[in-house]
Amino acid sequence: GPRQTRGGPLSSDEQRASTVPHPTTGSPLSDRYPSPGGEAAVGLSSGGFSGYWSLQPWQEGAVKRYLAAAPRLPPASKGYNVSGRAYPDIAAQATNFCVEPFGCGVSGTSCASPTAAGIFALLNDVRLSAGKGTLGFVNPLLYQNAAALNDVTTGASRGCLFESGWPAAAGWDAVTGLGTPNFDRLAKVVLALP
């Protein structure tokens, strides 16, 4: 049968689209970090819209707001599919990591993904310590609680077919998603769940 989550069975699109947030390849720290606005989208980030999977209902409103209001979107003549699954869902620090045996200065998804996974593992630990179950499929929860993430509003990805890439903007954007996880705020959200 279909995979289950706290909210019921996953649709076939949700099962195919993944059961974890799609993190982008990062947000570098600026000289303003850790103050609000201290993170920026990094050019090596991926993002955009799937040519295979449809836009998911839990992200539709956030994506429509981005497409309607974001400055400097790549030209629509380049043929990107705004009806496809939008990604990333979130961002995480992904530049200037120290990784053995390669040393420091390592960057990319291989840094952002385990960083994000570690945060969600700690959020599951918070719930387990409170006698509650683990989170399961979190994407709708993140979109319903976007204020629990640090919104990244500056910077942009570099374009492949575009002259410029996707710009960061307030709310969800196609370079940093909803932003970077804020552990303290997310811990309050997940503890309030049954």
C-alpha contacts under 8 A as a table, 3 or more apart, distances in Angstrom:
res1	aa1	res2	aa2	distance
2	P	9	P	5.87
2	P	10	L	6.38
2	P	11	S	7.59
2	P	12	S	7.77
3	R	9	P	5.70
3	R	10	L	5.77
3	R	15	Q	7.37
4	Q	7	G	7.80
4	Q	8	G	5.54
4	Q	9	P	4.30
4	Q	10	L	5.95
5	T	8	G	5.23
5	T	9	P	6.02
5	T	10	L	6.84
5	T	136	G	5.93
5	T	137	F	6.11
6	R	135	L	7.94
6	R	136	G	7.13
6	R	137	F	7.91
10	L	13	D	7.91
10	L	14	E	5.72
10	L	15	Q	6.11
11	S	14	E	5.10
11	S	15	Q	6.28
12	S	15	Q	5.05
12	S	16	R	6.22
13	D	16	R	5.14
13	D	17	A	5.85
13	D	53	W	6.77
13	D	54	S	7.32
13	D	56	Q	7.88
14	E	17	A	4.99
14	E	18	S	6.39
14	E	19	T	7.21
14	E	56	Q	7.68
15	Q	18	S	5.71
15	Q	19	T	6.68
16	R	53	W	7.98
17	A	53	W	6.95
17	A	85	R	7.93
18	S	21	P	7.49
19	T	136	G	7.62
19	T	137	F	5.29
19	T	138	V	7.50
19	T	139	N	7.72
20	V	137	F	6.47
20	V	138	V	6.77
20	V	139	N	6.92
21	P	88	P	7.50
21	P	89	D	5.47
21	P	90	I	6.60
21	P	138	V	7.19
21	P	139	N	5.84
22	H	87	Y	6.45
22	H	88	P	4.97
22	H	89	D	5.18
22	H	90	I	6.43
23	P	26	G	7.84
23	P	87	Y	7.99
23	P	88	P	5.35
23	P	89	D	5.99
23	P	90	I	4.84
23	P	91	A	4.97
23	P	92	A	6.74
23	P	109	T	7.63
23	P	112	A	6.72
23	P	113	S	6.07
23	P	116	A	7.22
23	P	176	T	7.89
23	P	177	G	7.81
24	T	45	S	5.80
24	T	46	S	6.02
24	T	47	G	6.90
24	T	87	Y	7.86
24	T	88	P	5.31
24	T	89	D	7.62
24	T	90	I	6.38
24	T	91	A	4.84
24	T	92	A	6.90
24	T	109	T	6.66
24	T	112	A	6.95
24	T	113	S	7.90
24	T	175	V	6.81
24	T	176	T	6.04
24	T	177	G	7.48
25	T	42	V	7.75
25	T	44	L	6.74
25	T	45	S	4.61
25	T	46	S	6.47
25	T	91	A	6.83
25	T	92	A	7.07
25	T	93	Q	7.75
25	T	94	A	5.80
25	T	107	S	7.91
25	T	108	G	4.93
25	T	109	T	4.39
25	T	110	S	7.94
25	T	111	C	7.60
25	T	112	A	5.63
25	T	113	S	7.79
26	G	41	A	6.70
26	G	42	V	6.14
26	G	44	L	7.90
26	G	45	S	6.17
26	G	91	A	5.51
26	G	92	A	4.96
26	G	93	Q	4.87
26	G	94	A	4.31
26	G	95	T	6.72
26	G	108	G	6.78
26	G	109	T	7.22
26	G	112	A	5.89
26	G	176	T	7.32
27	S	39	E	5.78
27	S	40	A	5.21
27	S	41	A	4.81
27	S	42	V	5.40
27	S	91	A	6.68
27	S	92	A	6.05
27	S	93	Q	5.01
27	S	94	A	6.19
27	S	95	T	7.24
27	S	152	V	7.99
27	S	176	T	7.50
28	P	39	E	5.94
28	P	40	A	5.87
28	P	41	A	6.85
28	P	42	V	6.19
28	P	93	Q	6.08
28	P	94	A	6.75
28	P	95	T	5.74
29	L	32	R	7.72
29	L	33	Y	5.80
29	L	34	P	7.98
29	L	38	G	6.21
29	L	39	E	5.06
29	L	40	A	6.84
29	L	93	Q	7.71
30	S	33	Y	5.46
30	S	38	G	5.41
30	S	39	E	5.98
30	S	40	A	7.17
31	D	38	G	6.97
32	R	35	S	5.71
32	R	36	P	7.78
32	R	37	G	7.08
32	R	38	G	4.51
32	R	39	E	7.85
33	Y	36	P	7.27
33	Y	37	G	7.38
33	Y	38	G	3.98
33	Y	39	E	6.48
34	P	38	G	5.66
34	P	39	E	7.93
35	S	38	G	5.40
36	P	39	E	7.82
36	P	150	N	7.68
37	G	40	A	7.55
37	G	151	D	7.79
37	G	152	V	6.69
37	G	153	T	7.24
37	G	154	T	7.88
39	E	152	V	6.02
39	E	154	T	7.60
40	A	152	V	5.84
40	A	153	T	6.79
40	A	154	T	4.98
40	A	155	G	5.18
40	A	156	A	7.98
40	A	168	A	7.91
41	A	45	S	7.37
41	A	152	V	6.82
41	A	153	T	7.69
41	A	154	T	6.14
41	A	155	G	4.46
41	A	156	A	5.29
41	A	157	S	6.72
41	A	168	A	6.35
41	A	175	V	6.56
41	A	176	T	6.28
42	V	45	S	5.77
42	V	155	G	6.40
42	V	156	A	6.24
42	V	157	S	5.95
43	G	155	G	7.66
43	G	156	A	5.87
43	G	157	S	3.96
43	G	158	R	4.82
43	G	165	G	7.95
44	L	108	G	7.31
44	L	157	S	6.07
44	L	158	R	6.52
45	S	108	G	7.70
45	S	157	S	5.42
45	S	158	R	7.57
45	S	175	V	6.24
45	S	176	T	7.92
46	S	88	P	7.64
46	S	157	S	6.90
46	S	175	V	6.40
47	G	86	A	7.66
47	G	87	Y	5.29
47	G	88	P	5.60
47	G	157	S	7.96
47	G	166	W	7.44
47	G	174	A	5.05
47	G	175	V	5.14
47	G	176	T	7.84
48	G	80	Y	7.79
48	G	86	A	5.80
48	G	87	Y	5.56
48	G	88	P	7.42
48	G	166	W	7.50
48	G	174	A	5.12
48	G	175	V	7.35
49	F	80	Y	6.89
49	F	81	N	5.76
49	F	82	V	5.95
49	F	83	S	7.46
49	F	84	G	5.04
49	F	85	R	5.40
49	F	86	A	4.49
49	F	87	Y	6.19
50	S	53	W	5.68
50	S	54	S	7.25
50	S	81	N	6.85
50	S	84	G	4.65
50	S	85	R	5.00
50	S	86	A	6.44
50	S	87	Y	7.79
51	G	54	S	7.98
51	G	81	N	6.34
51	G	84	G	5.86
51	G	85	R	7.87
52	Y	84	G	6.91
52	Y	85	R	7.87
53	W	84	G	5.59
53	W	85	R	5.30
54	S	83	S	6.18
54	S	84	G	4.28
54	S	85	R	4.79
55	L	59	Q	7.18
55	L	60	E	6.51
55	L	82	V	7.90
55	L	83	S	5.53
55	L	84	G	4.56
55	L	85	R	3.85
55	L	86	A	6.15
56	Q	59	Q	5.59
56	Q	60	E	6.21
56	Q	85	R	6.05
56	Q	86	A	7.90
57	P	60	E	5.20
58	W	61	G	7.53
58	W	139	N	7.68
58	W	140	P	5.29
58	W	143	Y	6.62
58	W	144	Q	7.97
59	Q	62	A	5.54
59	Q	63	V	6.16
59	Q	86	A	7.70
59	Q	140	P	7.51
59	Q	143	Y	6.48
60	E	63	V	5.27
60	E	64	K	6.11
61	G	64	K	5.21
61	G	65	R	6.25
62	A	65	R	5.26
62	A	66	Y	6.40
62	A	143	Y	7.80
62	A	171	G	6.90
62	A	172	W	5.67
63	V	66	Y	5.09
63	V	67	L	6.26
63	V	86	A	7.28
63	V	172	W	6.46
63	V	173	D	7.20
64	K	67	L	5.17
64	K	68	A	6.11
65	R	68	A	5.17
65	R	69	A	6.09
65	R	70	A	7.98
66	Y	69	A	5.37
66	Y	70	A	5.24
66	Y	169	A	7.34
66	Y	171	G	7.30
66	Y	172	W	6.49
66	Y	173	D	6.07
67	L	70	A	5.93
67	L	73	L	7.80
70	A	73	L	6.50
70	A	167	P	7.32
70	A	168	A	7.97
70	A	169	A	6.07
71	P	167	P	7.12
71	P	169	A	7.80
72	R	166	W	7.91
72	R	167	P	6.75
73	L	165	G	7.56
73	L	166	W	6.11
73	L	167	P	6.65
74	P	78	K	7.49
74	P	162	F	6.00
74	P	163	E	7.39
74	P	164	S	6.45
74	P	165	G	6.33
74	P	166	W	6.61
75	P	78	K	5.82
75	P	162	F	7.40
76	A	79	G	5.70
76	A	80	Y	6.59
78	K	161	L	7.01
78	K	162	F	6.98
81	N	84	G	5.63
82	V	85	R	7.99
82	V	86	A	7.61
86	A	89	D	7.68
86	A	174	A	7.10
87	Y	174	A	6.08
87	Y	175	V	7.82
87	Y	177	G	6.58
88	P	91	A	7.17
88	P	174	A	6.34
88	P	175	V	6.69
88	P	176	T	6.34
88	P	177	G	4.87
89	D	139	N	7.51
89	D	172	W	7.81
89	D	176	T	7.37
89	D	177	G	4.43
89	D	178	L	5.93
89	D	179	G	7.94
90	I	176	T	5.83
90	I	177	G	4.50
90	I	178	L	5.12
90	I	179	G	5.17
90	I	180	T	5.90
90	I	181	P	7.38
91	A	112	A	7.21
91	A	116	A	7.83
91	A	176	T	4.91
91	A	177	G	6.25
91	A	178	L	7.34
91	A	179	G	5.26
91	A	180	T	4.81
91	A	181	P	7.57
92	A	112	A	4.99
92	A	113	S	7.44
92	A	115	T	6.60
92	A	116	A	6.07
92	A	179	G	7.68
92	A	180	T	5.21
92	A	181	P	7.26
93	Q	111	C	7.38
93	Q	112	A	5.65
93	Q	115	T	7.26
93	Q	180	T	7.80
94	A	97	F	6.96
94	A	107	S	5.28
94	A	108	G	5.36
94	A	109	T	6.68
94	A	110	S	7.82
94	A	111	C	4.95
94	A	112	A	4.63
95	T	105	G	6.79
95	T	106	V	6.33
95	T	107	S	4.23
95	T	108	G	6.53
95	T	111	C	7.39
96	N	104	C	6.04
96	N	105	G	3.91
96	N	106	V	5.24
96	N	107	S	5.75
97	F	104	C	5.50
97	F	105	G	5.48
97	F	106	V	4.95
97	F	107	S	6.28
97	F	111	C	6.97
98	C	102	F	7.55
98	C	103	G	5.26
98	C	104	C	3.81
98	C	105	G	6.28
98	C	106	V	6.27
99	V	102	F	5.58
99	V	103	G	5.33
99	V	104	C	6.19
99	V	106	V	6.74
100	E	103	G	5.64
102	F	106	V	7.62
103	G	106	V	7.37
106	V	111	C	7.68
107	S	110	S	7.32
107	S	111	C	6.13
108	G	111	C	5.50
108	G	112	A	6.48
109	T	112	A	4.87
109	T	113	S	5.65
110	S	113	S	5.85
110	S	114	P	6.88
111	C	114	P	6.00
111	C	115	T	6.34
112	A	115	T	5.09
112	A	116	A	6.14
113	S	116	A	5.24
113	S	117	A	6.06
114	P	117	A	4.83
114	P	118	G	5.94
115	T	118	G	5.24
115	T	119	I	6.56
116	A	119	I	5.19
116	A	120	F	6.44
116	A	181	P	7.52
117	A	120	F	5.18
117	A	121	A	6.08
118	G	121	A	4.99
118	G	122	L	6.23
119	I	122	L	5.12
119	I	123	L	6.28
119	I	181	P	7.55
119	I	183	F	6.89
120	F	123	L	4.86
120	F	124	N	6.22
121	A	124	N	5.07
121	A	125	D	6.27
122	L	125	D	4.82
122	L	126	V	6.25
123	L	126	V	5.02
123	L	127	R	6.46
123	L	183	F	7.61
123	L	186	L	7.50
123	L	187	A	5.99
123	L	190	V	7.19
124	N	127	R	5.10
124	N	128	L	6.13
124	N	133	G	7.72
124	N	134	T	5.12
124	N	135	L	6.22
125	D	128	L	4.99
125	D	129	S	5.95
125	D	134	T	7.88
126	V	129	S	5.21
126	V	130	A	6.42
126	V	187	A	6.96
126	V	191	L	7.42
127	R	130	A	5.09
127	R	131	G	6.47
127	R	132	K	5.04
127	R	133	G	6.30
127	R	134	T	6.44
127	R	190	V	6.96
127	R	191	L	6.11
128	L	131	G	5.02
128	L	132	K	5.07
128	L	133	G	5.90
128	L	134	T	6.67
129	S	132	K	7.33
130	A	191	L	7.72
132	K	194	P	7.28
135	L	138	V	6.53
135	L	190	V	7.77
137	F	140	P	7.73
138	V	141	L	5.17
138	V	142	L	6.22
139	N	142	L	5.21
139	N	143	Y	6.50
140	P	143	Y	5.22
140	P	144	Q	6.17
141	L	144	Q	5.11
141	L	145	N	6.16
142	L	145	N	5.07
142	L	146	A	5.69
142	L	148	A	7.89
142	L	178	L	8.00
143	Y	146	A	5.20
143	Y	178	L	7.46
145	N	148	A	5.64
145	N	149	L	7.86
145	N	189	V	7.65
146	A	149	L	5.64
146	A	171	G	7.62
146	A	178	L	6.18
147	A	150	N	7.29
147	A	151	D	7.78
148	A	181	P	7.08
148	A	182	N	6.03
148	A	185	R	4.93
148	A	186	L	5.38
148	A	189	V	7.63
149	L	178	L	6.71
149	L	179	G	5.65
149	L	180	T	5.42
149	L	181	P	4.61
149	L	182	N	4.96
149	L	185	R	7.39
149	L	186	L	7.40
150	N	178	L	7.72
150	N	179	G	5.15
150	N	180	T	5.02
150	N	181	P	6.23
150	N	182	N	6.03
151	D	170	A	6.59
151	D	171	G	6.44
151	D	178	L	6.15
151	D	179	G	4.40
151	D	180	T	6.71
152	V	168	A	6.50
152	V	169	A	6.98
152	V	170	A	7.11
152	V	176	T	6.60
152	V	178	L	7.75
152	V	179	G	5.24
152	V	180	T	7.37
153	T	168	A	4.85
153	T	169	A	4.39
153	T	170	A	5.34
153	T	171	G	7.99
154	T	167	P	7.47
154	T	168	A	5.29
154	T	169	A	6.70
155	G	167	P	6.21
155	G	168	A	5.64
156	A	164	S	7.95
156	A	165	G	5.99
156	A	166	W	5.44
156	A	167	P	4.19
156	A	168	A	5.50
156	A	175	V	6.52
157	S	164	S	7.36
157	S	165	G	4.60
157	S	166	W	5.34
157	S	167	P	6.60
157	S	175	V	6.05
158	R	164	S	5.55
158	R	165	G	4.36
158	R	166	W	7.33
159	G	162	F	4.61
159	G	163	E	5.85
159	G	164	S	4.68
159	G	165	G	3.89
159	G	166	W	7.36
160	C	163	E	7.61
160	C	165	G	7.46
162	F	165	G	6.20
166	W	173	D	7.69
166	W	174	A	5.79
166	W	175	V	5.75
167	P	173	D	7.22
167	P	174	A	7.25
167	P	175	V	6.59
168	A	173	D	5.61
168	A	174	A	7.14
168	A	175	V	5.96
168	A	176	T	6.56
169	A	172	W	7.11
169	A	173	D	5.83
170	A	173	D	7.46
171	G	177	G	7.83
171	G	178	L	5.93
171	G	179	G	7.90
172	W	176	T	7.31
172	W	177	G	4.77
172	W	178	L	4.39
172	W	179	G	7.30
173	D	176	T	5.83
173	D	177	G	4.84
173	D	178	L	6.75
174	A	177	G	5.72
176	T	179	G	5.35
176	T	180	T	7.69
181	P	186	L	7.23
182	N	185	R	5.57
182	N	186	L	6.02
183	F	186	L	5.12
183	F	187	A	5.85
184	D	187	A	5.18
184	D	188	K	6.58
185	R	188	K	5.35
185	R	189	V	6.53
186	L	189	V	4.95
186	L	190	V	6.15
187	A	190	V	5.25
187	A	191	L	6.03
188	K	191	L	5.23
188	K	192	A	6.28
189	V	192	A	5.34
189	V	193	L	6.87
190	V	193	L	5.34
191	L	194	P	7.74
